[in-house]
């Protein structure tokens, strides 16, 4: 995958993820706003009902007084005709005159103010009555005059409670307009009315309330009420005959935000879960893309190195063969043997590289049969040091052993574990620009033996240390061929150590060398 295509793909996936998160956030925010609007609407409806209930509660007192007066059979203190309608007609066929009279009378009662604390002994209540009367008069056939005495009279009496109630309400409002609110309603009554109405409206959260007289608080309020212009909702109560009022009932919900969020909590949780899954899938996809790109780069480097590694010995072999075929050289036994040794060494080198590749492949498929036996680790170290001894001497360096462990018996495979030590020693030689200086230490720690191989080579960074045991991984130095290798040696080392129930780690500092530590369990 090209670099530009890779970047484009990452950008598109990132934009898609950001878009999904934005849509989720927008949807949740809109839902929260709708819930808030519905909540506000329900509260306002409830407050309107409570305001009406408060006024109706006062008007119930009117009913009690009115019924008390009627039950006692009291005669009205005053009576007054409020409206009178008279209508006359004459029927030629029956020779009769008809007079219809309709009147509305107001009867006033003075009732003791037993139910009110308004500073007066009594209040006036009124009863309105509708009186309908129809009289039939007969006309004298002799002189044509209408007789004064009716021959028939019909009367109908109806009490007009609604008119009386309205009339009483108007008077009642006038009396109580400037009366202290705490004498008109009690705290407990307001609290019960609000709680009942909110419950029926589905509002199940704590609230605080207060009745204000204009901008001043009154005694009618809950303990923790605090007037907040932004969140407190109010409605006029105790309106006068012009539908105006100095009193306002305020309600505040301290846990309003929490209550609204709880109503969409399920949606938020599901949104977070699904968004998290998408983010994890996205992160995994990006990680895999980056990993594949790294593997692709590592494999390219591996192929380049392997090609270079094979080209050099092949070229050397071809040159040696050409030299042997030269008539001047073929007779020189010493030179022929030298070229034959070169051919053998280069062939062995190529064979070792192929073997490393095959070993790693078999290890990954669990096809490599590693039989183990009791063996002394010190013996394996001595064999490995002898393998690299000539190379180190040729470069004027040294490999010093400090075998301080009293016990070194381990369960291991002779061949493979010797290859492990040789690989680490070979790396120490290859990654030292000057004279290779290598120290090998052993010590007993509990039931384990530690093997430490330290060099004074080029070392490695922290980032390289984390990946040095990965297959095909090699530190990029600008020229991939400046140190021969293909990134399989240490991967092979780790797999073999793991198979021996051991552990391998590395400590290194750039420019100051590296120390590889292998821990293996001892056997008694």
BALUM-188025 format. One record per residue (C-alpha): y, z negated, x; residue in one letter. Coordinates in steps of 0.5 Angstrom, whole numbers. Layout:
Y  Z  X  A
...
***
This chain:
0  0  0  X
7  2  3  X
12  -3  4  X
17  0  -1  X
12  0  -6  X
10  -7  -5  X
17  -9  -6  X
18  -5  -12  X
12  -8  -15  X
14  -15  -13  X
21  -14  -16  X
18  -11  -23  X
13  -17  -24  X
18  -22  -22  X
23  -19  -27  X
18  -19  -32  X
16  -26  -31  X
24  -28  -31  X
24  -24  -38  X
18  -27  -41  X
21  -34  -39  X
28  -32  -42  X
25  -30  -48  X
21  -36  -49  X
27  -41  -48  X
32  -36  -52  X
27  -37  -58  X
26  -45  -57  X
34  -45  -57  X
34  -41  -63  X
29  -45  -67  X
32  -52  -65  X
39  -49  -67  X
36  -47  -74  X
33  -54  -74  X
39  -58  -73  X
43  -53  -78  X
37  -55  -83  X
38  -63  -81  X
45  -62  -82  X
45  -59  -89  X
39  -64  -91  X
44  -70  -89  X
50  -67  -93  X
46  -66  -99  X
43  -73  -98  X
50  -76  -98  X
53  -73  -104  X
47  -76  -108  X
49  -83  -105  X
56  -82  -106  X
54  -80  -114  X
49  -86  -114  X
54  -91  -111  X
59  -89  -117  X
54  -89  -122  X
52  -96  -120  X
59  -98  -122  X
59  -94  -128  X
52  -98  -130  X
57  -104  -131  X
61  -100  -137  X
54  -99  -140  X
53  -106  -140  X
60  -109  -143  X
60  -103  -148  X
53  -105  -151  X
54  -113  -150  X
60  -111  -155  X
57  -107  -160  X
51  -112  -160  X
55  -118  -162  X
58  -114  -167  X
65  -115  -165  X
71  -112  -169  X
75  -107  -165  X
82  -111  -163  X
86  -104  -164  X
84  -98  -168  X
88  -91  -167  X
87  -84  -169  X
87  -80  -163  X
86  -73  -167  X
86  -71  -174  X
85  -64  -177  X
86  -62  -185  X
83  -56  -188  X
84  -54  -196  X
81  -49  -200  X
80  -47  -207  X
73  -43  -210  X
75  -39  -216  X
68  -38  -219  X
67  -46  -219  X
74  -47  -221  X
74  -53  -215  X
79  -55  -209  X
75  -57  -203  X
79  -61  -197  X
76  -62  -190  X
78  -67  -186  X
76  -69  -179  X
79  -75  -175  X
77  -78  -168  X
79  -85  -167  X
79  -90  -161  X
77  -97  -162  X
79  -101  -157  X
75  -108  -155  X
77  -113  -150  X
71  -115  -146  X
71  -121  -141  X
70  -119  -134  X
63  -122  -133  X
61  -117  -128  X
67  -115  -124  X
71  -119  -119  X
78  -116  -120  X
82  -122  -121  X
83  -121  -129  X
80  -125  -135  X
78  -119  -139  X
78  -111  -139  X
79  -106  -144  X
73  -101  -146  X
74  -96  -152  X
69  -93  -157  X
71  -86  -159  X
68  -84  -166  X
68  -77  -170  X
69  -78  -177  X
68  -72  -182  X
70  -72  -189  X
69  -67  -195  X
72  -68  -202  X
71  -64  -208  X
77  -64  -213  X
76  -60  -220  X
82  -56  -223  X
85  -58  -230  X
83  -51  -234  X
89  -53  -239  X
95  -54  -234  X
92  -51  -228  X
93  -58  -224  X
88  -61  -219  X
85  -68  -221  X
87  -73  -216  X
80  -76  -216  X
75  -72  -212  X
68  -71  -216  X
64  -71  -210  X
65  -74  -203  X
61  -73  -196  X
62  -77  -190  X
59  -77  -183  X
60  -82  -177  X
58  -80  -170  X
60  -84  -164  X
62  -80  -158  X
59  -83  -152  X
61  -78  -147  X
68  -78  -149  X
68  -85  -149  X
65  -85  -142  X
70  -80  -139  X
76  -84  -142  X
73  -91  -139  X
71  -88  -132  X
79  -85  -132  X
81  -92  -133  X
76  -95  -129  X
78  -91  -123  X
85  -93  -124  X
84  -100  -124  X
79  -100  -118  X
83  -95  -114  X
86  -100  -109  X
81  -105  -110  X
77  -108  -103  X
71  -104  -102  X
67  -110  -100  X
67  -112  -107  X
65  -106  -110  X
59  -105  -106  X
54  -109  -102  X
52  -107  -95  X
44  -108  -97  X
46  -103  -103  X
49  -98  -99  X
43  -98  -94  X
38  -98  -99  X
41  -92  -102  X
41  -88  -96  X
34  -90  -94  X
31  -88  -100  X
35  -81  -100  X
34  -80  -93  X
26  -81  -94  X
26  -76  -100  X
29  -71  -96  X
24  -72  -90  X
29  -75  -85  X
25  -80  -82  X
29  -83  -76  X
34  -89  -75  X
41  -88  -78  X
47  -92  -77  X
53  -92  -83  X
60  -95  -85  X
65  -94  -90  X
72  -93  -87  X
78  -94  -91  X
82  -88  -88  X
82  -89  -81  X
80  -96  -81  X
73  -99  -81  X
71  -104  -87  X
66  -109  -88  X
61  -104  -90  X
57  -102  -84  X
51  -103  -80  X
51  -107  -74  X
51  -102  -69  X
55  -96  -72  X
60  -92  -67  X
64  -87  -70  X
63  -81  -66  X
67  -75  -68  X
62  -70  -66  X
55  -72  -69  X
58  -77  -74  X
57  -74  -81  X
61  -76  -87  X
63  -76  -95  X
68  -78  -99  X
66  -84  -104  X
70  -88  -110  X
74  -81  -112  X
80  -82  -116  X
82  -78  -122  X
84  -73  -118  X
78  -72  -114  X
81  -76  -108  X
79  -82  -104  X
81  -86  -99  X
74  -88  -97  X
69  -84  -93  X
62  -86  -92  X
60  -84  -85  X
53  -83  -82  X
50  -83  -75  X
43  -81  -72  X
43  -85  -65  X
36  -81  -64  X
38  -75  -67  X
36  -70  -61  X
30  -73  -60  X
28  -73  -67  X
30  -65  -67  X
26  -64  -61  X
20  -68  -64  X
20  -63  -70  X
19  -57  -65  X
15  -61  -60  X
8  -57  -61  X
12  -50  -60  X
15  -53  -54  X
8  -55  -51  X
5  -49  -53  X
10  -45  -50  X
10  -49  -43  X
3  -48  -43  X
3  -41  -44  X
9  -40  -39  X
5  -44  -34  X
-1  -40  -35  X
3  -33  -34  X
7  -36  -28  X
0  -38  -25  X
-3  -31  -26  X
3  -28  -23  X
3  -33  -17  X
-4  -31  -16  X
-3  -24  -17  X
3  -24  -12  X
-1  -28  -7  X
-7  -23  -7  X
-2  -18  -6  X
0  -21  0  X
-7  -23  2  X
-9  -16  1  X
-3  -13  5  X
-4  -18  11  X
-12  -16  11  X
-10  -9  11  X
-5  -10  17  X
-11  -14  20  X
-16  -9  19  X
-11  -4  22  X
-10  -8  28  X
-18  -9  29  X
-19  -2  28  X
-14  0  34  X
-16  -6  38  X
-24  -4  37  X
-22  3  39  X
-18  1  45  X
-24  -3  47  X
-29  2  46  X
-25  8  49  X
-24  4  56  X
-31  3  57  X
-33  10  55  X
-28  13  60  X
-30  8  65  X
-38  10  64  X
-36  18  64  X
-32  17  70  X
-38  13  74  X
-42  19  71  X
-38  24  74  X
-37  21  81  X
-45  20  81  X
-46  27  80  X
-41  29  86  X
-45  32  91  X
-41  28  96  X
-43  21  93  X
-50  22  90  X
-52  21  97  X
-49  15  98  X
-53  10  96  X
-48  4  96  X
-43  8  92  X
-49  10  87  X
-51  3  86  X
-44  1  85  X
-42  6  79  X
-49  4  76  X
-47  -3  76  X
-40  -1  73  X
-44  3  67  X
-49  -3  66  X
-43  -8  65  X
-39  -3  61  X
-45  -2  56  X
-46  -10  56  X
-39  -11  54  X
-39  -6  48  X
-46  -9  46  X
-43  -16  46  X
-37  -13  42  X
-42  -10  37  X
-46  -17  37  X
-40  -21  35  X
-38  -16  29  X
-46  -16  27  X
-46  -24  28  X
-40  -25  23  X
-43  -20  18  X
-49  -24  18  X
-46  -31  17  X
-42  -29  11  X
-48  -26  8  X
-52  -32  10  X
-57  -28  14  X
-56  -31  21  X
-62  -35  22  X
-60  -41  26  X
-66  -45  28  X
-64  -52  31  X
-67  -57  36  X
-65  -63  40  X
-61  -61  46  X
-56  -64  51  X
-49  -62  50  X
-48  -63  57  X
-53  -58  59  X
-50  -52  54  X
-43  -54  57  X
-46  -53  64  X
-49  -46  62  X
-42  -44  59  X
-38  -45  65  X
-43  -41  69  X
-42  -35  65  X
-34  -35  66  X
-35  -38  73  X
-34  -31  77  X
-28  -29  72  X
-24  -35  74  X
-26  -35  81  X
-24  -28  81  X
-17  -30  78  X
-16  -36  83  X
-17  -41  78  X
-22  -47  76  X
-26  -50  70  X
-26  -57  71  X
-31  -61  67  X
-30  -69  65  X
-37  -71  62  X
-35  -78  60  X
-40  -78  54  X
-46  -83  55  X
-50  -80  50  X
-50  -72  49  X
-56  -71  45  X
-55  -66  39  X
-58  -62  34  X
-56  -55  36  X
-58  -48  37  X
-58  -46  44  X
-56  -39  44  X
-50  -40  39  X
-47  -46  41  X
-47  -43  48  X
-43  -37  45  X
-38  -42  42  X
-36  -45  48  X
-36  -39  52  X
-32  -36  47  X
-27  -42  47  X
-27  -41  55  X
-26  -34  55  X
-20  -35  50  X
-17  -40  55  X
-18  -35  61  X
-15  -29  57  X
-9  -32  54  X
-7  -35  61  X
-2  -30  64  X
-2  -33  71  X
-8  -37  74  X
-13  -40  69  X
-13  -48  69  X
-18  -51  64  X
-21  -58  63  X
-27  -59  59  X
-28  -67  57  X
-33  -70  53  X
-33  -77  50  X
-37  -81  45  X
-33  -84  38  X
-38  -88  34  X
-44  -83  32  X
-40  -77  34  X
-39  -73  41  X
-32  -70  42  X
-32  -64  46  X
-25  -62  48  X
-23  -56  52  X
-16  -55  55  X
-12  -50  58  X
-5  -49  61  X
-4  -42  58  X
1  -39  53  X
-1  -43  47  X
1  -42  40  X
6  -43  34  X
4  -48  29  X
4  -42  24  X
-1  -39  28  X
-5  -45  29  X
-6  -45  21  X
-10  -38  21  X
-13  -38  28  X
-20  -39  25  X
-19  -33  20  X
-23  -27  21  X
-19  -21  24  X
-13  -25  25  X
-9  -24  32  X
-2  -27  34  X
2  -21  34  X
6  -20  40  X
9  -13  39  X
3  -10  43  X
-4  -11  40  X
-7  -9  46  X
-4  -13  51  X
-10  -18  51  X
-17  -15  49  X
-20  -18  43  X
-21  -16  36  X
-20  -23  32  X
-27  -25  31  X
-29  -30  37  X
-26  -36  34  X
-28  -34  26  X
-35  -34  29  X
-34  -40  33  X
-32  -44  26  X
-38  -41  22  X
-43  -44  28  X
-39  -51  28  X
-39  -51  21  X
-47  -49  20  X
-48  -55  25  X
-44  -60  21  X
-39  -61  26  X
-31  -60  26  X
-27  -56  30  X
-19  -56  31  X
-14  -54  35  X
-7  -57  38  X
-2  -53  42  X
5  -52  44  X
8  -45  45  X
8  -44  53  X
5  -50  54  X
-3  -49  53  X
-8  -51  48  X
-13  -56  47  X
-19  -54  42  X
-23  -60  40  X
-30  -60  37  X
-34  -66  34  X
-41  -66  33  X
-46  -72  30  X
-50  -75  35  X
-58  -76  34  X
-62  -82  37  X
***
